[in-house]
Amino acid sequence: IPGLGLLATLVLLLLVGLVTSWIGTRALIGMWDSLLQRIPGVGLIYGSTKSLGDAFLNNKSEQPFKQVVLVQWPHPGMWRVAFITGRASSELKRTLGNDVEVVFVPHTPNPASGFVHYVPGKDLVRLDWPIEDGLKVIVSGGVVQPPSGGTTNPVIAGPPAAK
């Protein structure tokens, strides 16, 4: 068939180009990643940010954050948006009590950094916000708020706020 050889050559060149660029790009990204992690100071920030980003962008059904909560921090009567990341280990449950939640309190505007707290479940205010809404509040510095209309649990299961 006239022209079939030319068409096959073009398709073969296209496929070889795609495979080569894909493999070359992966190697280049891996080299860049390794280089950034070796730089003192930058490597620590880059590595932790990359880990958190990988957790968010992972397509698995398991999310890194389980629920949006309010936790009293840095002192009673002052509330901060936080995320439940899981249950405490059995050793911590024995030491701190059975109803301990692992809570991540992110910094504004960079939620990739923050503090991990072990908080009794009774001291948390559980919100019915999607995780994305909690992140929007943090990244925007509180400017963006989830729509009202029954989105939060009205029962505060903890000590009353100090006046």
HUHU-V610961 format. One record per residue. N is the residue number from 1. RES is the residue in one letter. SS is DSSP state (H for helix, E for strand, - for the rest). PSI is psi in whole degrees, 0 to 359 (999 if undefined). D_CENTER is the distance of its C-alpha to the mean C-alpha in whole Angstrom. Layout:
BEGIN
N,RES,SS,PSI,D_CENTER  N,RES,SS,PSI,D_CENTER
END
This chain:
BEGIN
1,I,-,126,56  2,P,-,134,57  3,G,-,350,53  4,L,H,322,51  5,G,H,318,51  6,L,H,316,50  7,L,H,317,47  8,A,H,321,46  9,T,H,317,46  10,L,H,317,44  11,V,H,318,41  12,L,H,316,41  13,L,H,319,41  14,L,H,314,38  15,L,H,317,36  16,V,H,319,37  17,G,H,317,35  18,L,H,314,32  19,V,H,317,32  20,T,H,316,33  21,S,H,324,30  22,W,H,313,27  23,I,H,317,28  24,G,H,321,29  25,T,H,318,26  26,R,H,318,24  27,A,H,319,26  28,L,H,317,26  29,I,H,319,22  30,G,H,321,22  31,M,H,317,24  32,W,H,317,23  33,D,H,313,19  34,S,H,319,22  35,L,H,315,24  36,L,H,323,21  37,Q,H,342,20  38,R,H,343,23  39,I,-,124,24  40,P,-,135,24  41,G,-,306,21  42,V,H,321,19  43,G,H,320,19  44,L,H,312,17  45,I,H,314,15  46,Y,H,315,14  47,G,H,315,14  48,S,H,321,11  49,T,H,319,9  50,K,H,319,10  51,S,H,315,9  52,L,H,320,5  53,G,H,317,6  54,D,H,323,8  55,A,H,320,6  56,F,H,321,5  57,L,H,355,9  58,N,-,134,10  59,N,-,8,13  60,K,-,157,13  61,S,-,340,14  62,E,-,118,12  63,Q,-,150,8  64,P,-,328,6  65,F,-,136,7  66,K,-,320,10  67,Q,E,150,12  68,V,E,133,12  69,V,E,167,14  70,L,E,136,17  71,V,E,143,18  72,Q,E,112,21  73,W,-,134,20  74,P,-,355,22  75,H,-,165,25  76,P,-,140,26  77,G,-,351,26  78,M,-,122,23  79,W,E,147,20  80,R,E,142,17  81,V,E,134,14  82,A,E,176,11  83,F,E,136,9  84,I,E,127,11  85,T,E,345,10  86,G,E,185,13  87,R,E,150,17  88,A,-,158,18  89,S,-,163,21  90,S,H,326,24  91,E,H,315,25  92,L,H,325,23  93,K,H,319,24  94,R,H,321,28  95,T,H,314,28  96,L,H,342,26  97,G,-,159,27  98,N,-,330,26  99,D,-,57,23  100,V,E,131,21  101,E,E,146,17  102,V,E,121,14  103,V,E,131,12  104,F,E,121,10  105,V,E,101,11  106,P,E,159,9  107,H,-,154,12  108,T,-,138,13  109,P,-,6,13  110,N,-,96,11  111,P,-,358,7  112,A,-,347,7  113,S,-,154,10  114,G,E,200,11  115,F,E,148,13  116,V,E,128,13  117,H,E,149,16  118,Y,E,109,18  119,V,E,135,19  120,P,E,136,22  121,G,H,329,21  122,K,H,343,24  123,D,H,5,23  124,L,-,144,20  125,V,E,114,20  126,R,E,129,18  127,L,E,150,17  128,D,-,32,18  129,W,-,145,15  130,P,-,155,13  131,I,H,321,9  132,E,H,322,10  133,D,H,320,12  134,G,H,319,11  135,L,H,322,9  136,K,H,319,12  137,V,H,316,14  138,I,H,311,12  139,V,H,325,12  140,S,-,357,16  141,G,-,24,17  142,G,-,355,18  143,V,-,317,20  144,V,-,125,18  145,Q,-,143,19  146,P,-,152,18  147,P,-,143,22  148,S,-,178,24  149,G,-,53,26  150,G,-,26,25  151,T,-,342,21  152,T,E,156,21  153,N,-,119,23  154,P,-,348,26  155,V,-,119,27  156,I,-,112,25  157,A,-,65,25  158,G,-,186,26  159,P,-,144,28  160,P,-,150,30  161,A,-,140,28  162,A,-,142,31  163,K,-,999,33
END
